Amino acid sequence: MPIYEFYCPDNHKLYQFLARTAAQRDVVPRCPDNPAFKLQKQVSRFAIIGKAKEDDGQDPFAGLDDEKMEAMMSGLEGDMGALDEENPDPRQLGRLMRRMTDFMGGKTPPMLLEMARRLEAGEDPEKLEGEFGGMDEGGEGEALFAEMKKMIRHARGPARDPKLYEMSDWLLES
């Protein structure tokens, strides 16, 4: 009887479910904390699925293996822990961006370097967003900023629910 892990991006938590039949291997249960949240099945770290993605030179984090990524995240953990997500200090935000761009090396877009420099100098983040364009809405840095936000949110890794759930108890009723 396999145990499947599911991740909930809405509450950044991992859950384990015991499947008593092979018919349950392809189903996705409801989130135990909130049935409206969508769970995503997790693949074991050692599993390899599909073909390797070719490096097109556009991914600023390409070439960072798991060990380097973990080192980067642990180095940034203190900065991220001190960052007030609701009202961040521009200088802290700038230092965080600078450290992330250091890991990207030569793949860092010039506008990101400029933005980090100006944040470190204390400029207003909203003013910079207006000047550099909507980074989150299709602007030139959209993919980079989306990846950075994801890294910041997940730097500490998801919480792990210690309970083992019975898969059949959490399936959607047909």
C-alpha positions as CSV (number, residue, x, y, z in Angstrom):
1,M,0.0,0.0,0.0
2,P,1.8,3.1,-1.2
3,I,1.8,6.5,0.5
4,Y,1.4,9.5,-1.8
5,E,2.5,13.0,-1.0
6,F,0.5,16.0,-2.1
7,Y,1.5,19.7,-2.0
8,C,-0.9,22.5,-1.4
9,P,0.4,25.8,-2.9
10,D,-2.4,27.8,-1.2
11,N,-1.2,27.0,2.3
12,H,2.4,25.8,1.4
13,K,2.0,22.5,3.1
14,L,2.7,18.8,2.3
15,Y,0.3,16.0,3.1
16,Q,0.6,12.2,3.1
17,F,-2.2,9.9,2.0
18,L,-2.3,6.2,2.3
19,A,-3.8,4.5,-0.9
20,R,-5.3,1.1,-0.1
21,T,-6.0,0.2,-3.8
22,A,-4.1,0.7,-7.0
23,A,-7.1,2.5,-8.4
24,Q,-6.2,5.5,-6.1
25,R,-2.8,6.1,-7.7
26,D,-4.1,8.7,-10.2
27,V,-6.6,10.5,-8.0
28,V,-6.1,13.8,-6.2
29,P,-7.7,14.1,-2.8
30,R,-9.1,17.3,-1.2
31,C,-7.0,19.4,1.0
32,P,-7.5,18.4,4.7
33,D,-7.2,22.0,5.8
34,N,-9.5,23.5,3.2
35,P,-11.4,21.5,0.6
36,A,-11.4,24.5,-1.8
37,F,-7.6,24.3,-2.1
38,K,-6.2,22.3,-4.9
39,L,-3.5,19.7,-4.1
40,Q,-0.6,18.7,-6.5
41,K,0.8,15.3,-6.5
42,Q,4.5,15.3,-5.6
43,V,7.1,13.1,-7.3
44,S,9.9,11.6,-5.2
45,R,13.1,13.5,-5.4
46,F,15.0,10.6,-7.1
47,A,12.4,10.2,-9.9
48,I,13.2,11.4,-13.4
49,I,10.3,12.2,-15.6
50,G,10.3,13.4,-19.2
51,K,13.1,14.8,-21.2
52,A,15.7,17.3,-19.9
53,K,14.9,20.9,-20.8
54,E,17.4,22.4,-23.2
55,D,19.2,25.5,-21.8
56,D,18.1,28.4,-24.1
57,G,20.2,30.9,-22.1
58,Q,17.0,32.7,-20.8
59,D,16.6,31.0,-17.4
60,P,18.7,33.0,-14.9
61,F,18.7,30.1,-12.5
62,A,19.8,27.4,-15.0
63,G,23.0,25.6,-14.0
64,L,22.2,25.9,-10.3
65,D,22.2,22.4,-9.0
66,D,20.3,21.4,-5.9
67,E,23.4,21.9,-3.7
68,K,24.0,25.4,-5.0
69,M,20.3,26.3,-4.7
70,E,20.2,25.1,-1.1
71,A,23.3,27.1,-0.3
72,M,21.8,30.2,-1.9
73,M,18.5,29.7,0.0
74,S,20.2,29.1,3.4
75,G,22.3,32.2,2.8
76,L,19.2,34.3,2.0
77,E,17.1,32.8,4.8
78,G,18.1,35.5,7.3
79,D,17.4,38.3,4.9
80,M,14.0,36.8,4.0
81,G,13.0,36.2,7.6
82,A,13.6,39.8,8.5
83,L,11.7,41.1,5.4
84,D,8.2,42.5,6.2
85,E,6.2,41.2,3.4
86,E,3.4,43.7,3.9
87,N,5.6,46.8,4.0
88,P,9.2,45.9,3.1
89,D,12.1,48.2,3.7
90,P,13.4,49.1,0.2
91,R,17.0,48.7,1.4
92,Q,16.3,45.2,2.7
93,L,14.6,44.3,-0.5
94,G,17.5,45.7,-2.5
95,R,20.0,43.7,-0.5
96,L,18.0,40.5,-1.1
97,M,17.8,41.2,-4.8
98,R,21.5,41.9,-4.9
99,R,22.3,38.6,-3.3
100,M,20.0,36.8,-5.7
101,T,21.6,38.5,-8.7
102,D,25.0,37.6,-7.4
103,F,24.0,33.9,-7.8
104,M,22.7,34.5,-11.3
105,G,26.1,35.9,-12.4
106,G,26.2,37.1,-16.1
107,K,22.5,36.1,-16.7
108,T,21.2,39.0,-14.7
109,P,19.2,41.5,-16.8
110,P,20.6,45.0,-16.5
111,M,17.3,46.5,-15.4
112,L,17.2,44.1,-12.4
113,L,20.7,45.2,-11.4
114,E,19.6,48.8,-11.7
115,M,16.5,48.2,-9.7
116,A,18.5,46.4,-6.9
117,R,21.0,49.3,-6.8
118,R,18.2,51.9,-6.5
119,L,16.3,49.9,-3.8
120,E,19.6,49.6,-1.8
121,A,19.8,53.4,-2.0
122,G,16.3,53.5,-0.4
123,E,14.1,54.4,-3.4
124,D,10.4,53.6,-3.2
125,P,9.6,50.2,-4.7
126,E,6.2,51.4,-6.1
127,K,8.0,54.3,-7.9
128,L,10.5,51.9,-9.4
129,E,7.8,49.5,-10.5
130,G,6.0,52.4,-12.2
131,E,9.3,53.5,-13.9
132,F,10.4,50.0,-15.0
133,G,6.9,48.9,-16.0
134,G,4.6,46.3,-14.6
135,M,7.0,43.5,-13.8
136,D,4.1,41.2,-12.9
137,E,1.9,42.0,-15.8
138,G,3.7,41.0,-18.9
139,G,6.7,43.3,-18.6
140,E,10.2,42.4,-19.7
141,G,11.1,41.0,-16.2
142,E,7.9,39.1,-15.6
143,A,9.4,35.5,-15.7
144,L,12.4,36.5,-13.6
145,F,10.3,38.3,-10.9
146,A,7.8,35.4,-10.8
147,E,10.7,33.0,-10.2
148,M,12.2,35.3,-7.6
149,K,8.8,35.6,-5.8
150,K,8.4,31.8,-5.9
151,M,11.9,31.4,-4.4
152,I,11.3,33.9,-1.7
153,R,8.0,32.2,-0.7
154,H,9.4,28.7,-0.7
155,A,12.9,29.4,0.7
156,R,12.1,27.6,3.9
157,G,10.3,24.8,2.2
158,P,6.7,23.8,2.8
159,A,5.4,22.8,6.2
160,R,4.8,19.1,6.6
161,D,1.6,17.8,8.1
162,P,2.6,15.0,10.4
163,K,-0.7,13.1,10.0
164,L,-1.1,10.2,7.6
165,Y,-4.5,10.5,5.9
166,E,-6.6,7.7,4.5
167,M,-6.9,8.5,0.8
168,S,-10.5,7.2,0.5
169,D,-11.7,9.7,3.2
170,W,-10.5,12.7,1.2
171,L,-11.7,11.9,-2.4
172,L,-14.2,14.1,-4.1
173,E,-17.7,12.6,-4.2
174,S,-18.7,11.8,-7.8
